[in-house]
Amino acid sequence: MAAARSRKRRLAELTVDEFLASGFDSESESESEGAPEAETQPARGAARSPDGPSGPPSARHDDPHLSSRHKGYASEHKDQLSRLKLRDPEFYKFLQENDQSLLNFSDSDSSEDEGQQPHSLPEMLEPGPLCLVQEASEEGDEDEDGVSRGLKGKKRDSAPVTLAMVERWKHASKQHLTPRLFHEIVQALRAAVATAQGDQEGVEASKFQVTDSAVFNALVSFCIRDLLGCLQKLLFGKAPKGSSRVQQPSSSPLWGKLRLDVKAYLGSVIQLVACVAETTVAAALLQHVGNSVPYFLTFPRQCRMLLKRMVTLWSTGEETLRVLAFLVLTRVCRHKKDTFLSPVLKQMYITYVRNCKFTSPSALPLIGFMQRTLTELLALDTGAAYQHAFLYIRQLAVHLRNAMTTRRKETYQSVYNWQFVHCLRLWCHVLSTVCPSEALQPLIYPLSQVVIGCIKLVPTARYYPLRMHCVRALTLLSERTGVFIPVLPFILEVFQQVDFNRRPGRMSSKPINFAVVLKLSKVNLQEKAYRDGLLEQLYDLTLEYLHSQAHTIAFPELALPAVLQLKSFLRECKVANYCRQMRQLLEKVQENADHICSRRQKASFGVSSQQAVDAWEKQTREEGTPLTKYYSQWRKLRDREIQLEISGKERLEDLDFPEIKRQKLGDKKDEDRVEFKDLFDLDSDEDDTMDFSERGTPGSSGAQQRAEDEDEDGSSSSGEVSHLEDGGPDAEAGLVPLELWLLAQGPEDELQDLQLSEED
């Protein structure tokens, strides 16, 4: 009872609004809580709306069901109030004292409300204080594109920008740049960028309007060349001389006034980089972006947008633009390694893999540029480089394992493609460049195992070009890291599998460029160019690997299998050109082995002394060996040939060979007829001519046929000409002496000139 009284006292202390918000039922009621709440909803609707819960008055008069339903709600509410008197007398007494109108509720109240006119909304709403605050905040805040988030349908009166305005802004900025002047310049630049992009909404919302191309060029040129220096002067004054430390713009006291305008300016610059197509303008713009990196670092969102655009230019732009974009990436990642380095490395690697899908002589320089630059960024932080290298090398190993276990064509293609090969070469280049590094040293063994597994997956002659790429990657990794990798067996194995004495099935006009080929066709295997190119590749790879080991103390034993294989090849091969190349290589290898043997015979340390062995090899490398000297000369010539192949030119194109121009047979006959017209228009009787033609047909036809044959062959000797003039078998068979004499009386000099011209 005491608890019930205390609840009633607390209930009596409630106001009417608090009671209506909490509901009619108390905790002591035995009925469910949902029923009273459902019953009070019509009353609340009636209190809120002047029309009541049943809609407008006209609808209630027309529809009898709605009016009866409304009367039912009123009677139910009246019954609830009568039940309240029995359940809670104290509260009912409280309502009588404080709110008598609520208890005197009747059905007539609703009919009185029906006579009132419904409330209508005004045509124009007056802005309240909340709307004013919201509009003020929207004007000050800007999104990432630099466009103010005002009302989209609102059009502003745009003032056209002229050359005189740009010159006035330029002069005033050099004199003294103010925050208000900088704001106007930024607004004009935003309008220019919106016009260049074709953004109609941005143009309509801009304060200025740029429609003239000359004004656009002048405004952009002013912003790129002069505005940044004026802004730097406004923020920091004169920079101290000799200070290389980058000043943070946020440290300036004026940064609070200029922050939003600088943010909008940087967003406009990023958009301008995306829409500029001229290479020279884009290069100047990227140089400006490189100088503006401290401002981009202040805004992380704009900086991420900039990095995304720079990665795109790094992979697809013109050569100058690729270099400038990489400089911007490097500068950003050097200052904010923890924030931007890892995402940039991931994006650059994905872009590199995407661009390596197809390889051609023209694409090789771009792929090489991406390999070197990505390696340079990975070298900034070996910890982050290890995480990315471990992840992506493991991904390559998973593809290789699936191909080895399933052995289907689809899984083979997932390994034997340009993307997989270029990824292997990239990571070999990274580990060989960053070495020595304790963080990346554990990755050398798994990477070399993946490359060797790639070679052994399908060890057939059609995939010899892919084998050459893998061998080069392993040679580079072994040479730079100092780790021994058994590369030589994969080279010498080819000598045993290919029969170089076999005659080629067909001839080819062009040599095979192994640098841009992964797989050979069955037709290629029958060509002579295939064996020529393959032997050249074997020569190059053997020389490159043995050169990387030429200074080691164990070179004679290491080169012994190569020496034996080359001697066996020279005994069996019958092609002189092939034997000449391999004999020269064998002589250089044996000479280098003899040199190492003579030097290590003078050594006074034992094999177990690792420090002494390292010092001996270092001294031998500095002094040079016969094989290294020969390799340096050969490398210069070989690089020149590779450059010519990449540029699509023939190797002998630069030699001045005499050019032979052959004249067509039809043109030569026409010239002869014009020049020797008198020879064929002899003054003779018609009967004699007919006689001559009839009797001389066999001989003349034979001579004519022989002359045509000589014209087609393009060569005739003077002995043959004299034989015809003296009278050969054709003359004896068809011509009488009188006809020969008449022919001899003709213009002999001209006839001689004719035959001399045929001879030439």
Disulfide bonds with the S-S distance in Angstrom:
none
